[in-house]
Amino acid sequence: MSNTPMAASPLTRAVLEIDEYVSGLGWDQPARLFALVDTARLRAQEPSLAAQLGLADDDGTTGLTPIEQDEIPSGSPLDEFLGTIAWPDAVTGCALSVERLMLPPSAEAQVPKGLSEARLAKWVADHPERQEVRMTVAVLRDGSRESALRLREKDSSTEVLTGPALVPGLAEALAATFAD
């Protein structure tokens, strides 16, 4: 994951690192959940794990280390699954990478009223202006947020859009995993 560009904050670097990792796996992947831990704390408290992750040498690097979690159950809606998560104190934040279909704002007025969730999903999937997008969203316990969006049709690390408010609903759901 060394091709991750330098970014302004450790959270942005972590989101771009996750985006790069998941991108290397290709498209049509399941959602992936990551714990974000303080790299220096990981080296100090879990040296064998840090060595496994290639972080054993303290090269002065600070930041966050993403650690992929067990696979998200495929039969469970994502929002319900996120509602079951509780993180230990050692976890500074979390991130989720998920693929979805997205429509441009201009298509919003075309959405038929009263569709069931399944029929709406089919309508979006059949829409000629749909875009496949991979969203990687991360939050920290302190409320910080960051997102990366990658369109399938522009699948290049130079075309990844980042920003803290790109996917607010998903960021809220992730932040709720840290609520007491």
KAZIHU-V934530 format. One record per residue. N is the residue number from 1. RES is the residue in one letter. PHI is phi in whole degrees, -180 to 180 (999 if undefined). PSI is psi in radians with two decimals (NA if undefined). D_CENTER is the distance of its C-alpha to the mean C-alpha in whole Angstrom. Layout:
# KAZIHU-V934530
n=N res=RES phi=PHI psi=PSI d_center=D_CENTER
n=N res=RES phi=PHI psi=PSI d_center=D_CENTER
This chain:
# KAZIHU-V934530
n=1 res=M phi=999 psi=0.42 d_center=16
n=2 res=S phi=-78 psi=-0.11 d_center=18
n=3 res=N phi=-86 psi=0.05 d_center=18
n=4 res=T phi=-65 psi=2.20 d_center=15
n=5 res=P phi=-67 psi=2.70 d_center=17
n=6 res=M phi=-66 psi=2.37 d_center=18
n=7 res=A phi=-127 psi=2.88 d_center=16
n=8 res=A phi=-66 psi=-0.64 d_center=18
n=9 res=S phi=-127 psi=2.73 d_center=16
n=10 res=P phi=-59 psi=-0.58 d_center=15
n=11 res=L phi=-68 psi=-0.75 d_center=11
n=12 res=T phi=-63 psi=-0.73 d_center=11
n=13 res=R phi=-61 psi=-0.73 d_center=12
n=14 res=A phi=-64 psi=-0.76 d_center=10
n=15 res=V phi=-63 psi=-0.75 d_center=7
n=16 res=L phi=-68 psi=-0.59 d_center=9
n=17 res=E phi=-65 psi=-0.75 d_center=10
n=18 res=I phi=-65 psi=-0.78 d_center=7
n=19 res=D phi=-58 psi=-0.75 d_center=7
n=20 res=E phi=-65 psi=-0.75 d_center=11
n=21 res=Y phi=-61 psi=-0.89 d_center=11
n=22 res=V phi=-66 psi=-0.64 d_center=9
n=23 res=S phi=-60 psi=-0.65 d_center=12
n=24 res=G phi=-66 psi=-0.31 d_center=15
n=25 res=L phi=-87 psi=-0.19 d_center=14
n=26 res=G phi=91 psi=-3.13 d_center=15
n=27 res=W phi=-89 psi=3.06 d_center=14
n=28 res=D phi=63 psi=0.73 d_center=15
n=29 res=Q phi=-99 psi=2.71 d_center=13
n=30 res=P phi=-72 psi=2.88 d_center=12
n=31 res=A phi=-61 psi=2.54 d_center=9
n=32 res=R phi=-129 psi=2.31 d_center=7
n=33 res=L phi=-109 psi=2.43 d_center=7
n=34 res=F phi=-131 psi=2.42 d_center=8
n=35 res=A phi=-87 psi=2.51 d_center=10
n=36 res=L phi=-112 psi=2.15 d_center=11
n=37 res=V phi=-122 psi=2.64 d_center=15
n=38 res=D phi=-67 psi=2.15 d_center=17
n=39 res=T phi=-61 psi=-0.77 d_center=18
n=40 res=A phi=-64 psi=-0.74 d_center=22
n=41 res=R phi=-65 psi=-0.68 d_center=22
n=42 res=L phi=-61 psi=-0.80 d_center=21
n=43 res=R phi=-60 psi=-0.73 d_center=24
n=44 res=A phi=-74 psi=-0.72 d_center=26
n=45 res=Q phi=-95 psi=-0.43 d_center=25
n=46 res=E phi=-135 psi=1.15 d_center=24
n=47 res=P phi=-60 psi=-0.60 d_center=26
n=48 res=S phi=-70 psi=-0.69 d_center=26
n=49 res=L phi=-66 psi=-0.73 d_center=22
n=50 res=A phi=-60 psi=-0.70 d_center=22
n=51 res=A phi=-65 psi=-0.74 d_center=24
n=52 res=Q phi=-59 psi=-0.61 d_center=22
n=53 res=L phi=-89 psi=0.06 d_center=19
n=54 res=G phi=76 psi=0.44 d_center=22
n=55 res=L phi=-115 psi=0.24 d_center=22
n=56 res=A phi=-64 psi=-0.64 d_center=25
n=57 res=D phi=-80 psi=2.18 d_center=27
n=58 res=D phi=-83 psi=1.59 d_center=27
n=59 res=D phi=-91 psi=0.27 d_center=26
n=60 res=G phi=86 psi=-0.03 d_center=26
n=61 res=T phi=-68 psi=2.24 d_center=22
n=62 res=T phi=-111 psi=2.90 d_center=20
n=63 res=G phi=138 psi=-2.71 d_center=17
n=64 res=L phi=-120 psi=2.44 d_center=14
n=65 res=T phi=-110 psi=2.10 d_center=13
n=66 res=P phi=-80 psi=2.35 d_center=10
n=67 res=I phi=-125 psi=2.00 d_center=12
n=68 res=E phi=-66 psi=2.40 d_center=11
n=69 res=Q phi=-95 psi=3.06 d_center=12
n=70 res=D phi=-58 psi=2.74 d_center=15
n=71 res=E phi=-59 psi=2.47 d_center=14
n=72 res=I phi=-75 psi=2.28 d_center=13
n=73 res=P phi=-57 psi=2.27 d_center=16
n=74 res=S phi=-73 psi=-0.44 d_center=17
n=75 res=G phi=-84 psi=-0.10 d_center=20
n=76 res=S phi=-105 psi=2.32 d_center=18
n=77 res=P phi=-59 psi=2.47 d_center=16
n=78 res=L phi=-57 psi=-0.75 d_center=13
n=79 res=D phi=-65 psi=-0.64 d_center=14
n=80 res=E phi=-68 psi=-0.73 d_center=17
n=81 res=F phi=-62 psi=-0.80 d_center=15
n=82 res=L phi=-61 psi=-0.55 d_center=13
n=83 res=G phi=-67 psi=-0.20 d_center=16
n=84 res=T phi=-97 psi=-0.05 d_center=17
n=85 res=I phi=-89 psi=2.39 d_center=15
n=86 res=A phi=-136 psi=2.22 d_center=17
n=87 res=W phi=-97 psi=2.50 d_center=16
n=88 res=P phi=-70 psi=2.84 d_center=19
n=89 res=D phi=-59 psi=-0.50 d_center=20
n=90 res=A phi=-68 psi=-0.28 d_center=19
n=91 res=V phi=-88 psi=2.10 d_center=15
n=92 res=T phi=-82 psi=-0.53 d_center=15
n=93 res=G phi=-166 psi=-3.07 d_center=11
n=94 res=C phi=-148 psi=2.83 d_center=8
n=95 res=A phi=-144 psi=2.68 d_center=4
n=96 res=L phi=-136 psi=2.36 d_center=3
n=97 res=S phi=-117 psi=2.22 d_center=3
n=98 res=V phi=-147 psi=2.53 d_center=7
n=99 res=E phi=-100 psi=2.46 d_center=10
n=100 res=R phi=-147 psi=2.88 d_center=12
n=101 res=L phi=-95 psi=2.46 d_center=15
n=102 res=M phi=-133 psi=2.52 d_center=16
n=103 res=L phi=-112 psi=2.64 d_center=20
n=104 res=P phi=-69 psi=2.74 d_center=21
n=105 res=P phi=-55 psi=-0.52 d_center=22
n=106 res=S phi=-64 psi=-0.38 d_center=26
n=107 res=A phi=-84 psi=-0.19 d_center=25
n=108 res=E phi=-58 psi=-0.68 d_center=25
n=109 res=A phi=-70 psi=-0.31 d_center=29
n=110 res=Q phi=-87 psi=-0.20 d_center=29
n=111 res=V phi=-65 psi=2.12 d_center=27
n=112 res=P phi=-63 psi=2.49 d_center=30
n=113 res=K phi=-80 psi=2.60 d_center=30
n=114 res=G phi=75 psi=0.31 d_center=30
n=115 res=L phi=-78 psi=2.51 d_center=28
n=116 res=S phi=-68 psi=2.91 d_center=27
n=117 res=E phi=-59 psi=-0.74 d_center=23
n=118 res=A phi=-66 psi=-0.74 d_center=24
n=119 res=R phi=-70 psi=-0.62 d_center=26
n=120 res=L phi=-64 psi=-0.75 d_center=24
n=121 res=A phi=-60 psi=-0.72 d_center=21
n=122 res=K phi=-68 psi=-0.70 d_center=24
n=123 res=W phi=-61 psi=-0.79 d_center=25
n=124 res=V phi=-63 psi=-0.78 d_center=22
n=125 res=A phi=-61 psi=-0.54 d_center=22
n=126 res=D phi=-90 psi=-0.14 d_center=26
n=127 res=H phi=-69 psi=2.32 d_center=25
n=128 res=P phi=-66 psi=-0.34 d_center=26
n=129 res=E phi=-99 psi=0.16 d_center=24
n=130 res=R phi=-65 psi=2.65 d_center=21
n=131 res=Q phi=-129 psi=2.41 d_center=18
n=132 res=E phi=-88 psi=2.30 d_center=15
n=133 res=V phi=-136 psi=2.49 d_center=12
n=134 res=R phi=-107 psi=2.18 d_center=9
n=135 res=M phi=-110 psi=2.24 d_center=6
n=136 res=T phi=-118 psi=2.07 d_center=3
n=137 res=V phi=-125 psi=2.36 d_center=4
n=138 res=A phi=-132 psi=2.57 d_center=6
n=139 res=V phi=-136 psi=2.66 d_center=9
n=140 res=L phi=-112 psi=2.82 d_center=12
n=141 res=R phi=-56 psi=-0.57 d_center=15
n=142 res=D phi=-78 psi=0.03 d_center=17
n=143 res=G phi=98 psi=-0.15 d_center=15
n=144 res=S phi=-62 psi=2.56 d_center=14
n=145 res=R phi=-140 psi=2.65 d_center=11
n=146 res=E phi=-155 psi=2.62 d_center=9
n=147 res=S phi=-140 psi=2.68 d_center=7
n=148 res=A phi=-133 psi=2.33 d_center=7
n=149 res=L phi=-120 psi=2.31 d_center=9
n=150 res=R phi=-129 psi=2.11 d_center=11
n=151 res=L phi=-84 psi=2.45 d_center=14
n=152 res=R phi=-62 psi=-0.65 d_center=16
n=153 res=E phi=-73 psi=-0.26 d_center=19
n=154 res=K phi=-126 psi=0.97 d_center=18
n=155 res=D phi=-79 psi=1.38 d_center=16
n=156 res=S phi=-147 psi=2.48 d_center=17
n=157 res=S phi=-64 psi=-0.37 d_center=15
n=158 res=T phi=-81 psi=-0.13 d_center=18
n=159 res=E phi=-108 psi=0.16 d_center=17
n=160 res=V phi=-80 psi=2.22 d_center=13
n=161 res=L phi=-93 psi=2.32 d_center=13
n=162 res=T phi=-124 psi=2.71 d_center=11
n=163 res=G phi=169 psi=2.69 d_center=12
n=164 res=P phi=-75 psi=-0.32 d_center=12
n=165 res=A phi=-121 psi=0.45 d_center=13
n=166 res=L phi=-74 psi=-0.56 d_center=12
n=167 res=V phi=-134 psi=1.24 d_center=10
n=168 res=P phi=-62 psi=-0.65 d_center=12
n=169 res=G phi=-64 psi=-0.76 d_center=12
n=170 res=L phi=-68 psi=-0.67 d_center=9
n=171 res=A phi=-62 psi=-0.71 d_center=9
n=172 res=E phi=-62 psi=-0.76 d_center=12
n=173 res=A phi=-64 psi=-0.70 d_center=12
n=174 res=L phi=-68 psi=-0.72 d_center=9
n=175 res=A phi=-61 psi=-0.60 d_center=12
n=176 res=A phi=-65 psi=-0.36 d_center=15
n=177 res=T phi=-70 psi=-0.21 d_center=14
n=178 res=F phi=-103 psi=-0.06 d_center=16
n=179 res=A phi=-68 psi=2.53 d_center=19
n=180 res=D phi=-79 psi=NA d_center=22
